[in-house]
């Protein structure tokens, strides 16, 4: 699938993977709330119908970051993955 915007996948250069992904999660929640208002007829702006695509984009971006991140969750504690014997 082709995405219209470049996906920032430089997770190794970005030390705040957790906060970046959390920000994407929060944006997805906002986008869903706005789309739900459109879906329920509380807004007549036809541009809001495209917000389902925005959610797919945010999901793709978050999965790209978490797939390349060196962080993992271990019983509620964020730790760094060990790579290559370091």
C-alpha positions, 0 to 999 in steps of 0.5 A, a space after each residue: 500500500 502506498 502512503 501519501 506522506 513519508 513515514 519517519 522510520 529513523 527510530 534508531 536516531 530518535 531516543 524518545 520512541 515511547 513518547 513519539 508512539 504515545 503521541 501517535 496513539 493520542 492523535 489516533 484517539 482525537 481523529 477517531 472522535 472527530 470522525 465519530 461526530 461526522 459519522 453520527 451526523 453531528 458535523 456535515 463537513 465532507 472532509 471528515 469522511 477521510 479521517 478513517 485513512 488518517 487513522 490507518 496512517 497513524 497506525 502504520 507510523 506507530 507500527 513502524 516505530 515500534 518494529 524498529 525500536 530498541 525499547 520493550 515493555 517488561 512487566 510495566 517497566 520500559 527497558 532497552 533491548 540488548 543488541 549484538 552482545 553490547 
